[in-house]
Amino acid sequence: MELNVIQKIAVFALPVLFAITLHEAAHGYVARYFGDLTAYAAGRISLNPLRHIDLVGTIIVPLVSLLLADILFGWAKPVPVNFSNLRHPKQDMFWVAAAGPFSNLLMALGWAFAFKIGAGLAPSNPAAAWLVLMGASGIFVNVIFMVLNLLPLPPLDGGRIAVSLLPHHLAWKFAQVERYGFIILIMLLFTGLLGLILWPMINFSISGIGALFDIAPAELFRLIRAL
């Protein structure tokens, strides 16, 4: 099924908006749970995507990265977190950072369920094709967000998780990488190394989700490539 530009936007719009919005809101919600009200006070624990979208990072950079590097790369407005306000800053940092990727995992599973429902409908049902296509795009988008953010490089979530797990003297040194993190990411992106690092993990994750819902990986990847 070949989609035109409008149809592709319709298929990707909801998965992308949910992936960004719930990822960022999850950080803020967990930070509030562990004692930091910074995101709450700034109105960032919200399901309104306009509060999280960044023109450059959420729209322009993903389009450029897809065209130049064949990888979906971008960011939303970071949710403000004051880690010193957390009850146990180093330990609680793990949960605050992990909340975003975990929300993407849950959404990928939810979209796989939608895919399964669509695949079970009669082909004549107009909702069947859209549920299948939107489910495939939802799995794809959320797995990419999850895997990219778990990369152990500050300021990504994976970098903060690593800081929370490392011994104090190593954690402090590793945290200093954050000032160069964005530059490192851009270099990895435009040299093609980012795709080489991420695609094996993306493919593994998509295959695992497909197997969990008894979706043939070949069919799932065929639909994803067609999007």
Contacts in CASP RR format, 6 or more apart in sequence:
PFRMAT RR
TARGET T0000
AUTHOR 0000-0000-0000
METHOD contacts of the structure
MODEL  1
MELNVIQKIAVFALPVLFAITLHEAAHGYVARYFGDLTAYAAGRISLNPL
RHIDLVGTIIVPLVSLLLADILFGWAKPVPVNFSNLRHPKQDMFWVAAAG
PFSNLLMALGWAFAFKIGAGLAPSNPAAAWLVLMGASGIFVNVIFMVLNL
LPLPPLDGGRIAVSLLPHHLAWKFAQVERYGFIILIMLLFTGLLGLILWP
MINFSISGIGALFDIAPAELFRLIRAL
1 129 0 8 1.000
1 133 0 8 1.000
1 226 0 8 1.000
2 226 0 8 1.000
3 11 0 8 1.000
3 133 0 8 1.000
3 226 0 8 1.000
3 227 0 8 1.000
8 227 0 8 1.000
11 130 0 8 1.000
11 133 0 8 1.000
11 134 0 8 1.000
11 137 0 8 1.000
11 227 0 8 1.000
12 137 0 8 1.000
12 141 0 8 1.000
12 227 0 8 1.000
14 134 0 8 1.000
15 107 0 8 1.000
15 111 0 8 1.000
15 134 0 8 1.000
15 135 0 8 1.000
15 137 0 8 1.000
15 138 0 8 1.000
15 140 0 8 1.000
15 141 0 8 1.000
15 142 0 8 1.000
16 141 0 8 1.000
17 49 0 8 1.000
18 107 0 8 1.000
19 104 0 8 1.000
19 107 0 8 1.000
19 138 0 8 1.000
19 141 0 8 1.000
19 142 0 8 1.000
19 145 0 8 1.000
20 49 0 8 1.000
20 52 0 8 1.000
20 53 0 8 1.000
20 58 0 8 1.000
20 76 0 8 1.000
20 145 0 8 1.000
21 46 0 8 1.000
21 47 0 8 1.000
21 48 0 8 1.000
21 49 0 8 1.000
21 52 0 8 1.000
22 47 0 8 1.000
22 100 0 8 1.000
22 103 0 8 1.000
22 104 0 8 1.000
22 107 0 8 1.000
23 76 0 8 1.000
23 100 0 8 1.000
23 101 0 8 1.000
23 103 0 8 1.000
23 104 0 8 1.000
23 145 0 8 1.000
23 149 0 8 1.000
24 44 0 8 1.000
24 52 0 8 1.000
24 76 0 8 1.000
24 77 0 8 1.000
24 78 0 8 1.000
24 79 0 8 1.000
24 100 0 8 1.000
25 44 0 8 1.000
25 45 0 8 1.000
25 46 0 8 1.000
25 47 0 8 1.000
25 52 0 8 1.000
25 79 0 8 1.000
25 103 0 8 1.000
26 99 0 8 1.000
26 100 0 8 1.000
26 102 0 8 1.000
26 103 0 8 1.000
27 39 0 8 1.000
27 79 0 8 1.000
27 81 0 8 1.000
27 96 0 8 1.000
27 97 0 8 1.000
27 99 0 8 1.000
27 100 0 8 1.000
28 39 0 8 1.000
28 40 0 8 1.000
28 44 0 8 1.000
28 45 0 8 1.000
28 79 0 8 1.000
28 81 0 8 1.000
28 96 0 8 1.000
28 99 0 8 1.000
29 45 0 8 1.000
29 99 0 8 1.000
30 95 0 8 1.000
30 96 0 8 1.000
30 99 0 8 1.000
31 38 0 8 1.000
31 39 0 8 1.000
31 79 0 8 1.000
31 81 0 8 1.000
31 86 0 8 1.000
31 96 0 8 1.000
32 39 0 8 1.000
32 40 0 8 1.000
32 45 0 8 1.000
34 86 0 8 1.000
34 87 0 8 1.000
34 88 0 8 1.000
34 92 0 8 1.000
34 95 0 8 1.000
34 96 0 8 1.000
35 85 0 8 1.000
35 86 0 8 1.000
35 87 0 8 1.000
35 92 0 8 1.000
36 81 0 8 1.000
36 82 0 8 1.000
36 83 0 8 1.000
36 85 0 8 1.000
36 86 0 8 1.000
36 96 0 8 1.000
37 85 0 8 1.000
38 80 0 8 1.000
38 81 0 8 1.000
38 82 0 8 1.000
38 85 0 8 1.000
39 45 0 8 1.000
39 79 0 8 1.000
39 80 0 8 1.000
39 81 0 8 1.000
42 80 0 8 1.000
43 51 0 8 1.000
44 51 0 8 1.000
44 52 0 8 1.000
44 77 0 8 1.000
44 79 0 8 1.000
44 80 0 8 1.000
46 52 0 8 1.000
51 77 0 8 1.000
52 58 0 8 1.000
52 76 0 8 1.000
52 77 0 8 1.000
52 79 0 8 1.000
53 59 0 8 1.000
53 76 0 8 1.000
53 77 0 8 1.000
54 75 0 8 1.000
54 76 0 8 1.000
54 77 0 8 1.000
57 74 0 8 1.000
57 75 0 8 1.000
57 76 0 8 1.000
58 74 0 8 1.000
58 75 0 8 1.000
58 76 0 8 1.000
61 73 0 8 1.000
61 74 0 8 1.000
61 75 0 8 1.000
62 72 0 8 1.000
62 73 0 8 1.000
62 74 0 8 1.000
65 71 0 8 1.000
65 72 0 8 1.000
65 73 0 8 1.000
65 74 0 8 1.000
65 189 0 8 1.000
66 72 0 8 1.000
68 190 0 8 1.000
69 189 0 8 1.000
69 190 0 8 1.000
69 192 0 8 1.000
69 194 0 8 1.000
69 195 0 8 1.000
70 195 0 8 1.000
71 144 0 8 1.000
71 189 0 8 1.000
71 192 0 8 1.000
71 194 0 8 1.000
71 195 0 8 1.000
71 198 0 8 1.000
71 199 0 8 1.000
72 141 0 8 1.000
72 144 0 8 1.000
73 148 0 8 1.000
73 185 0 8 1.000
73 189 0 8 1.000
73 194 0 8 1.000
74 148 0 8 1.000
78 155 0 8 1.000
81 96 0 8 1.000
83 89 0 8 1.000
83 92 0 8 1.000
83 93 0 8 1.000
83 96 0 8 1.000
86 92 0 8 1.000
86 93 0 8 1.000
86 96 0 8 1.000
90 163 0 8 1.000
90 164 0 8 1.000
90 168 0 8 1.000
90 171 0 8 1.000
91 164 0 8 1.000
93 160 0 8 1.000
93 161 0 8 1.000
93 163 0 8 1.000
93 164 0 8 1.000
94 160 0 8 1.000
94 161 0 8 1.000
94 164 0 8 1.000
94 165 0 8 1.000
96 160 0 8 1.000
97 157 0 8 1.000
97 158 0 8 1.000
97 159 0 8 1.000
97 160 0 8 1.000
97 161 0 8 1.000
97 164 0 8 1.000
98 157 0 8 1.000
98 161 0 8 1.000
100 149 0 8 1.000
100 157 0 8 1.000
101 145 0 8 1.000
101 146 0 8 1.000
101 149 0 8 1.000
101 150 0 8 1.000
101 157 0 8 1.000
101 158 0 8 1.000
104 142 0 8 1.000
104 143 0 8 1.000
104 145 0 8 1.000
104 146 0 8 1.000
104 149 0 8 1.000
105 142 0 8 1.000
105 146 0 8 1.000
107 138 0 8 1.000
107 142 0 8 1.000
108 138 0 8 1.000
108 139 0 8 1.000
108 142 0 8 1.000
108 143 0 8 1.000
108 146 0 8 1.000
108 205 0 8 1.000
108 209 0 8 1.000
109 209 0 8 1.000
109 212 0 8 1.000
111 134 0 8 1.000
111 135 0 8 1.000
111 136 0 8 1.000
111 137 0 8 1.000
111 138 0 8 1.000
111 139 0 8 1.000
111 142 0 8 1.000
112 135 0 8 1.000
112 139 0 8 1.000
112 209 0 8 1.000
112 210 0 8 1.000
112 212 0 8 1.000
112 213 0 8 1.000
112 215 0 8 1.000
113 213 0 8 1.000
114 131 0 8 1.000
114 134 0 8 1.000
114 135 0 8 1.000
115 131 0 8 1.000
115 132 0 8 1.000
115 135 0 8 1.000
115 136 0 8 1.000
115 139 0 8 1.000
115 213 0 8 1.000
115 215 0 8 1.000
115 220 0 8 1.000
116 213 0 8 1.000
116 214 0 8 1.000
116 215 0 8 1.000
117 131 0 8 1.000
118 127 0 8 1.000
118 128 0 8 1.000
118 131 0 8 1.000
118 132 0 8 1.000
119 128 0 8 1.000
119 131 0 8 1.000
119 132 0 8 1.000
119 215 0 8 1.000
120 128 0 8 1.000
121 127 0 8 1.000
121 128 0 8 1.000
121 131 0 8 1.000
122 128 0 8 1.000
123 129 0 8 1.000
132 223 0 8 1.000
133 223 0 8 1.000
133 227 0 8 1.000
136 220 0 8 1.000
136 223 0 8 1.000
136 224 0 8 1.000
136 227 0 8 1.000
137 224 0 8 1.000
137 227 0 8 1.000
139 206 0 8 1.000
139 209 0 8 1.000
139 210 0 8 1.000
139 220 0 8 1.000
139 224 0 8 1.000
140 206 0 8 1.000
140 224 0 8 1.000
140 227 0 8 1.000
143 202 0 8 1.000
143 205 0 8 1.000
143 206 0 8 1.000
143 209 0 8 1.000
144 198 0 8 1.000
144 202 0 8 1.000
146 205 0 8 1.000
147 198 0 8 1.000
147 201 0 8 1.000
147 202 0 8 1.000
147 205 0 8 1.000
148 156 0 8 1.000
148 198 0 8 1.000
149 156 0 8 1.000
149 157 0 8 1.000
149 158 0 8 1.000
150 156 0 8 1.000
150 157 0 8 1.000
150 158 0 8 1.000
150 161 0 8 1.000
151 158 0 8 1.000
151 159 0 8 1.000
151 197 0 8 1.000
151 198 0 8 1.000
152 158 0 8 1.000
152 159 0 8 1.000
152 161 0 8 1.000
152 162 0 8 1.000
153 159 0 8 1.000
153 177 0 8 1.000
153 181 0 8 1.000
153 184 0 8 1.000
153 185 0 8 1.000
154 160 0 8 1.000
154 162 0 8 1.000
154 163 0 8 1.000
154 174 0 8 1.000
154 175 0 8 1.000
154 177 0 8 1.000
154 178 0 8 1.000
154 181 0 8 1.000
155 178 0 8 1.000
155 181 0 8 1.000
155 182 0 8 1.000
156 185 0 8 1.000
159 174 0 8 1.000
162 174 0 8 1.000
163 171 0 8 1.000
163 174 0 8 1.000
163 175 0 8 1.000
164 171 0 8 1.000
165 171 0 8 1.000
166 174 0 8 1.000
177 184 0 8 1.000
185 194 0 8 1.000
187 193 0 8 1.000
188 194 0 8 1.000
188 195 0 8 1.000
188 197 0 8 1.000
189 195 0 8 1.000
203 221 0 8 1.000
206 217 0 8 1.000
206 220 0 8 1.000
206 221 0 8 1.000
206 224 0 8 1.000
207 217 0 8 1.000
208 217 0 8 1.000
209 215 0 8 1.000
210 216 0 8 1.000
210 217 0 8 1.000
210 220 0 8 1.000
211 217 0 8 1.000
END
